[in-house]
Amino acid sequence: MEPAGTMSVPKQGHCLRDPVRDLPQAGPDQVHAPFHKTGQAPEGLRRYLEQPHLLYIASFADGTTKVGTASEQSKWSRLATQGAVTARYVAHAPDGAAVRVLEDLVTEQCGIRQQVRQKAKIRGLESWDHNLASLEELNRAAARAVHRMLESQRGLDRYGITLLDELWRQPTYAQQVLNAWDARSIHRKDPPSRVVRGSHCASTGCWAKP
């Protein structure tokens, strides 16, 4: 077993950190805090981070593409609450710390951002500059580039990381909205008086057929 700390993956000087040492300190939704670079985490969060996680490439209605992470438990729902139109899973990691190292690597090597502003997601749904077919092609190309980069990183399997090429299956409620958007048959409406955190309305606003 390798000693705790930073362990090299011999490609352009990049490293994979030991996930046992680099435990997160942010909450599951605060995926951009450097939790994978510290050794501190509350017990509840530590248990969450011990779950297997997935790395995804998601594309949004405005044409923006981002890299992100999801626990195996929220594999299908997280992208819907993020407001994604299409996405692919490109890697599976043994825990939440290891997958965040991969996320940073994708940003550094492929230039894919880790955040998309809510306003940009909403503008995309209102503008129809893209459709499902064009976003699918855009997402496929981005995922292919990420996959090639990850394949070039020797030794990922030593950390329990496996590469994937799996299309995200939208939950029924998300699929209905996206199909209506693709047909240009939805409009924005006022949200209910109480919007549940993490719901579709919280992510991209509320939409309805005319």
Contacts in CASP RR format, 6 or more apart in sequence:
PFRMAT RR
TARGET T0000
AUTHOR 0000-0000-0000
METHOD contacts of the structure
MODEL  1
MEPAGTMSVPKQGHCLRDPVRDLPQAGPDQVHAPFHKTGQAPEGLRRYLE
QPHLLYIASFADGTTKVGTASEQSKWSRLATQGAVTARYVAHAPDGAAVR
VLEDLVTEQCGIRQQVRQKAKIRGLESWDHNLASLEELNRAAARAVHRML
ESQRGLDRYGITLLDELWRQPTYAQQVLNAWDARSIHRKDPPSRVVRGSH
CASTGCWAKP
2 18 0 8 1.000
2 158 0 8 1.000
4 18 0 8 1.000
4 20 0 8 1.000
4 21 0 8 1.000
5 17 0 8 1.000
5 18 0 8 1.000
5 21 0 8 1.000
5 22 0 8 1.000
6 15 0 8 1.000
6 17 0 8 1.000
6 18 0 8 1.000
7 15 0 8 1.000
7 16 0 8 1.000
7 17 0 8 1.000
7 18 0 8 1.000
8 15 0 8 1.000
9 15 0 8 1.000
9 16 0 8 1.000
9 153 0 8 1.000
9 154 0 8 1.000
9 155 0 8 1.000
9 156 0 8 1.000
10 154 0 8 1.000
11 152 0 8 1.000
11 153 0 8 1.000
11 154 0 8 1.000
12 109 0 8 1.000
14 105 0 8 1.000
14 108 0 8 1.000
14 109 0 8 1.000
14 153 0 8 1.000
16 98 0 8 1.000
16 101 0 8 1.000
16 156 0 8 1.000
16 159 0 8 1.000
16 161 0 8 1.000
17 36 0 8 1.000
17 37 0 8 1.000
17 97 0 8 1.000
17 101 0 8 1.000
19 36 0 8 1.000
19 93 0 8 1.000
19 94 0 8 1.000
19 95 0 8 1.000
19 96 0 8 1.000
19 97 0 8 1.000
19 98 0 8 1.000
19 101 0 8 1.000
19 159 0 8 1.000
21 39 0 8 1.000
22 36 0 8 1.000
22 37 0 8 1.000
22 38 0 8 1.000
22 39 0 8 1.000
22 97 0 8 1.000
22 101 0 8 1.000
23 35 0 8 1.000
23 36 0 8 1.000
23 38 0 8 1.000
23 39 0 8 1.000
23 40 0 8 1.000
23 41 0 8 1.000
23 46 0 8 1.000
23 49 0 8 1.000
23 97 0 8 1.000
24 33 0 8 1.000
24 35 0 8 1.000
24 36 0 8 1.000
24 38 0 8 1.000
24 41 0 8 1.000
24 45 0 8 1.000
24 49 0 8 1.000
24 96 0 8 1.000
24 97 0 8 1.000
24 100 0 8 1.000
25 33 0 8 1.000
25 35 0 8 1.000
25 38 0 8 1.000
25 39 0 8 1.000
25 40 0 8 1.000
25 41 0 8 1.000
25 45 0 8 1.000
26 33 0 8 1.000
26 35 0 8 1.000
26 45 0 8 1.000
27 33 0 8 1.000
27 35 0 8 1.000
27 45 0 8 1.000
27 48 0 8 1.000
28 45 0 8 1.000
28 48 0 8 1.000
28 71 0 8 1.000
31 68 0 8 1.000
31 69 0 8 1.000
31 100 0 8 1.000
31 103 0 8 1.000
31 114 0 8 1.000
32 114 0 8 1.000
32 115 0 8 1.000
35 41 0 8 1.000
35 49 0 8 1.000
35 97 0 8 1.000
35 100 0 8 1.000
36 96 0 8 1.000
36 97 0 8 1.000
36 98 0 8 1.000
36 100 0 8 1.000
36 101 0 8 1.000
36 104 0 8 1.000
41 49 0 8 1.000
48 71 0 8 1.000
49 95 0 8 1.000
49 96 0 8 1.000
49 97 0 8 1.000
50 95 0 8 1.000
50 96 0 8 1.000
51 71 0 8 1.000
51 72 0 8 1.000
51 73 0 8 1.000
51 95 0 8 1.000
51 96 0 8 1.000
52 71 0 8 1.000
52 72 0 8 1.000
52 92 0 8 1.000
52 93 0 8 1.000
52 94 0 8 1.000
52 95 0 8 1.000
53 69 0 8 1.000
53 70 0 8 1.000
53 71 0 8 1.000
53 72 0 8 1.000
53 92 0 8 1.000
53 93 0 8 1.000
53 95 0 8 1.000
53 96 0 8 1.000
53 98 0 8 1.000
53 99 0 8 1.000
54 69 0 8 1.000
54 70 0 8 1.000
54 71 0 8 1.000
54 72 0 8 1.000
54 75 0 8 1.000
54 89 0 8 1.000
54 91 0 8 1.000
54 92 0 8 1.000
54 93 0 8 1.000
54 99 0 8 1.000
54 164 0 8 1.000
55 67 0 8 1.000
55 68 0 8 1.000
55 69 0 8 1.000
55 89 0 8 1.000
55 90 0 8 1.000
55 91 0 8 1.000
55 92 0 8 1.000
55 93 0 8 1.000
55 99 0 8 1.000
55 102 0 8 1.000
55 103 0 8 1.000
55 106 0 8 1.000
56 67 0 8 1.000
56 68 0 8 1.000
56 69 0 8 1.000
56 70 0 8 1.000
56 79 0 8 1.000
56 87 0 8 1.000
56 88 0 8 1.000
56 89 0 8 1.000
56 90 0 8 1.000
56 168 0 8 1.000
57 65 0 8 1.000
57 66 0 8 1.000
57 67 0 8 1.000
57 68 0 8 1.000
57 87 0 8 1.000
57 88 0 8 1.000
57 90 0 8 1.000
57 106 0 8 1.000
57 112 0 8 1.000
57 139 0 8 1.000
57 142 0 8 1.000
57 143 0 8 1.000
57 146 0 8 1.000
58 65 0 8 1.000
58 66 0 8 1.000
58 67 0 8 1.000
58 68 0 8 1.000
58 79 0 8 1.000
58 82 0 8 1.000
58 84 0 8 1.000
58 86 0 8 1.000
58 87 0 8 1.000
58 139 0 8 1.000
58 168 0 8 1.000
59 65 0 8 1.000
59 84 0 8 1.000
59 85 0 8 1.000
59 86 0 8 1.000
59 87 0 8 1.000
59 135 0 8 1.000
59 136 0 8 1.000
59 138 0 8 1.000
59 139 0 8 1.000
59 142 0 8 1.000
60 66 0 8 1.000
60 83 0 8 1.000
60 84 0 8 1.000
60 85 0 8 1.000
60 116 0 8 1.000
60 120 0 8 1.000
60 121 0 8 1.000
60 124 0 8 1.000
60 135 0 8 1.000
61 85 0 8 1.000
61 121 0 8 1.000
61 124 0 8 1.000
61 125 0 8 1.000
61 127 0 8 1.000
61 130 0 8 1.000
61 135 0 8 1.000
61 181 0 8 1.000
62 120 0 8 1.000
62 121 0 8 1.000
62 123 0 8 1.000
62 124 0 8 1.000
62 127 0 8 1.000
62 129 0 8 1.000
62 130 0 8 1.000
63 124 0 8 1.000
63 129 0 8 1.000
63 130 0 8 1.000
63 135 0 8 1.000
63 138 0 8 1.000
64 113 0 8 1.000
64 116 0 8 1.000
64 120 0 8 1.000
65 112 0 8 1.000
65 113 0 8 1.000
65 138 0 8 1.000
65 139 0 8 1.000
65 142 0 8 1.000
66 112 0 8 1.000
66 113 0 8 1.000
66 114 0 8 1.000
66 115 0 8 1.000
66 116 0 8 1.000
67 103 0 8 1.000
67 106 0 8 1.000
67 107 0 8 1.000
67 110 0 8 1.000
67 112 0 8 1.000
67 113 0 8 1.000
67 114 0 8 1.000
67 146 0 8 1.000
68 103 0 8 1.000
68 114 0 8 1.000
69 96 0 8 1.000
69 99 0 8 1.000
69 100 0 8 1.000
69 103 0 8 1.000
70 78 0 8 1.000
70 79 0 8 1.000
71 78 0 8 1.000
71 96 0 8 1.000
72 92 0 8 1.000
75 89 0 8 1.000
76 168 0 8 1.000
76 169 0 8 1.000
76 170 0 8 1.000
76 171 0 8 1.000
77 171 0 8 1.000
79 87 0 8 1.000
79 168 0 8 1.000
79 170 0 8 1.000
80 170 0 8 1.000
80 171 0 8 1.000
80 173 0 8 1.000
80 174 0 8 1.000
80 200 0 8 1.000
81 198 0 8 1.000
81 199 0 8 1.000
81 200 0 8 1.000
81 202 0 8 1.000
81 203 0 8 1.000
82 203 0 8 1.000
83 121 0 8 1.000
83 174 0 8 1.000
83 200 0 8 1.000
83 203 0 8 1.000
83 204 0 8 1.000
84 168 0 8 1.000
85 132 0 8 1.000
85 135 0 8 1.000
85 178 0 8 1.000
85 181 0 8 1.000
86 132 0 8 1.000
86 135 0 8 1.000
86 136 0 8 1.000
86 139 0 8 1.000
86 167 0 8 1.000
86 168 0 8 1.000
87 139 0 8 1.000
87 167 0 8 1.000
87 168 0 8 1.000
88 139 0 8 1.000
88 140 0 8 1.000
88 143 0 8 1.000
88 165 0 8 1.000
88 166 0 8 1.000
88 167 0 8 1.000
88 168 0 8 1.000
89 164 0 8 1.000
89 165 0 8 1.000
89 166 0 8 1.000
89 168 0 8 1.000
90 143 0 8 1.000
90 146 0 8 1.000
90 147 0 8 1.000
90 150 0 8 1.000
90 163 0 8 1.000
90 164 0 8 1.000
90 165 0 8 1.000
91 99 0 8 1.000
91 102 0 8 1.000
91 150 0 8 1.000
91 161 0 8 1.000
91 162 0 8 1.000
91 163 0 8 1.000
91 164 0 8 1.000
92 161 0 8 1.000
92 162 0 8 1.000
92 164 0 8 1.000
93 99 0 8 1.000
93 102 0 8 1.000
93 159 0 8 1.000
93 160 0 8 1.000
93 161 0 8 1.000
94 159 0 8 1.000
94 160 0 8 1.000
94 161 0 8 1.000
98 159 0 8 1.000
98 160 0 8 1.000
98 161 0 8 1.000
102 150 0 8 1.000
102 161 0 8 1.000
103 114 0 8 1.000
105 149 0 8 1.000
105 150 0 8 1.000
105 153 0 8 1.000
106 112 0 8 1.000
106 146 0 8 1.000
106 149 0 8 1.000
106 150 0 8 1.000
107 113 0 8 1.000
107 114 0 8 1.000
109 149 0 8 1.000
110 142 0 8 1.000
110 145 0 8 1.000
110 146 0 8 1.000
110 149 0 8 1.000
112 142 0 8 1.000
112 146 0 8 1.000
118 203 0 8 1.000
118 204 0 8 1.000
121 203 0 8 1.000
121 204 0 8 1.000
122 188 0 8 1.000
122 204 0 8 1.000
122 205 0 8 1.000
124 130 0 8 1.000
125 181 0 8 1.000
125 186 0 8 1.000
125 188 0 8 1.000
125 204 0 8 1.000
125 207 0 8 1.000
126 188 0 8 1.000
128 181 0 8 1.000
128 184 0 8 1.000
130 138 0 8 1.000
131 182 0 8 1.000
132 178 0 8 1.000
132 179 0 8 1.000
132 182 0 8 1.000
143 165 0 8 1.000
147 163 0 8 1.000
147 165 0 8 1.000
150 156 0 8 1.000
150 163 0 8 1.000
151 163 0 8 1.000
156 162 0 8 1.000
156 163 0 8 1.000
170 178 0 8 1.000
173 200 0 8 1.000
174 200 0 8 1.000
177 186 0 8 1.000
177 200 0 8 1.000
177 207 0 8 1.000
180 186 0 8 1.000
180 207 0 8 1.000
180 209 0 8 1.000
181 207 0 8 1.000
185 209 0 8 1.000
185 210 0 8 1.000
186 207 0 8 1.000
186 208 0 8 1.000
186 209 0 8 1.000
186 210 0 8 1.000
187 207 0 8 1.000
187 208 0 8 1.000
187 209 0 8 1.000
187 210 0 8 1.000
188 205 0 8 1.000
188 206 0 8 1.000
188 207 0 8 1.000
189 206 0 8 1.000
189 207 0 8 1.000
189 208 0 8 1.000
190 206 0 8 1.000
191 201 0 8 1.000
191 205 0 8 1.000
191 206 0 8 1.000
192 201 0 8 1.000
192 206 0 8 1.000
195 201 0 8 1.000
195 202 0 8 1.000
195 206 0 8 1.000
196 202 0 8 1.000
200 206 0 8 1.000
END
